[in-house]
Amino acid sequence: MRNLPGLTLEITRPDEDEAALLIAELDAFLQPIYPPESQHGLGIEALCAPHITFFLARHGRDAVGCGGLKRFDDYGELSRFYVRPQARGQGIARAILERVEGLARECGLGVMRLESGNRQPEALALYHSAGYRTRGPFGSYASHPNCIFMEKML
């Protein structure tokens, strides 16, 4: 994980207050920019499944971001990845992404995948700079003009 002074990443339950608030903020951000058929975020109850590990990023005492690893037999999927706007540009998103990828490696997964949207250029730039490449839909996802599917070999 990147060494950012004051940043900690902890495993938490997505139904804990701070994590649930971040997930709600992510939903509020995505709702006006994407139609419902291209919003695929898991609900809090689904995020509590045993095959999902959820991380909360703190800067000092403040919760500033989150992200989860959804484990499948042969790949991991980045899920519910978000950094609060006031905390962006400090390397927090990259630190969360690297921690999720690290856990995927620890679990023996050789591939990370994600679904994002075409109206989030900053997120797409982060994924590309971290080694993700565009691919077709995977798992239960269907093709949609607003959806971007990516993967990275670990």
Order of alpha helices (4+ residues) and beta strands (2+ residues): beta-alpha-alpha-beta-beta-beta-alpha-beta-alpha-beta-beta
